[in-house]
Amino acid sequence: MGYDVTQVQKTLAGFQYPGGPQELADHASQNGADDQLVDTLKGLDKEQFDGPNAVMAKLSEAGVLGRS
């Protein structure tokens, strides 16, 4: 079981792309993401994301997304 896609999208809502993993994690934390999701975002292996689809693709690639 992974993170709920809709919940991940809600925690990233309003993020000003482009941005890196630490910036994504900080934004998600401010939007109520749990510590595990924040740590997962921090650990994403990509220097910068140009939009939410890139983030979701990387999370999917990492096998941490569940059903929406």
C-alpha positions as CSV (number, residue, x, y, z in Angstrom):
1,M,0.0,0.0,0.0
2,G,1.3,3.4,-0.9
3,Y,0.5,7.0,-0.6
4,D,-3.0,8.1,-1.8
5,V,-2.5,10.0,-5.1
6,T,-5.2,12.5,-4.3
7,Q,-3.7,13.2,-0.9
8,V,-0.2,13.7,-2.4
9,Q,-1.7,16.1,-4.9
10,K,-3.4,18.1,-2.1
11,T,-0.2,18.4,-0.1
12,L,1.6,19.7,-3.2
13,A,-1.2,22.1,-4.3
14,G,0.0,25.6,-4.8
15,F,3.7,24.7,-5.2
16,Q,5.5,27.1,-7.5
17,Y,7.5,24.9,-9.9
18,P,10.2,24.3,-10.8
19,G,11.6,23.1,-7.5
20,G,13.7,20.4,-5.9
21,P,13.0,17.6,-3.5
22,Q,13.7,19.7,-0.4
23,E,11.4,22.5,-1.5
24,L,8.7,20.0,-2.3
25,A,9.1,18.4,1.1
26,D,8.9,21.7,2.9
27,H,5.7,22.7,1.0
28,A,4.1,19.4,1.6
29,S,4.9,19.6,5.3
30,Q,3.3,23.1,5.5
31,N,0.2,21.6,3.8
32,G,-0.2,18.8,6.4
33,A,1.7,15.9,4.8
34,D,2.8,13.3,7.3
35,D,6.5,12.8,8.1
36,Q,6.9,9.7,6.0
37,L,5.7,11.5,2.9
38,V,7.9,14.5,3.6
39,D,10.9,12.2,4.0
40,T,10.0,10.4,0.7
41,L,9.8,13.7,-1.2
42,K,13.1,14.8,0.3
43,G,14.7,11.6,-0.9
44,L,13.5,11.8,-4.5
45,D,16.4,11.2,-6.9
46,K,16.0,14.2,-9.2
47,E,17.5,17.6,-9.0
48,Q,14.5,19.6,-10.1
49,F,10.8,19.0,-11.0
50,D,9.1,21.1,-13.6
51,G,5.6,20.3,-12.6
52,P,3.3,18.0,-10.6
53,N,3.3,15.3,-13.3
54,A,7.0,14.9,-13.0
55,V,6.7,14.5,-9.2
56,M,3.9,11.9,-9.5
57,A,5.9,10.0,-12.2
58,K,8.9,9.8,-9.9
59,L,6.8,8.7,-6.9
60,S,5.2,6.1,-9.2
61,E,8.6,4.9,-10.4
62,A,9.7,4.6,-6.8
63,G,6.6,2.3,-6.2
64,V,5.2,4.4,-3.3
65,L,1.9,5.4,-4.8
66,G,-1.3,3.6,-4.0
67,R,-4.7,4.1,-5.5
68,S,-6.3,7.4,-6.0
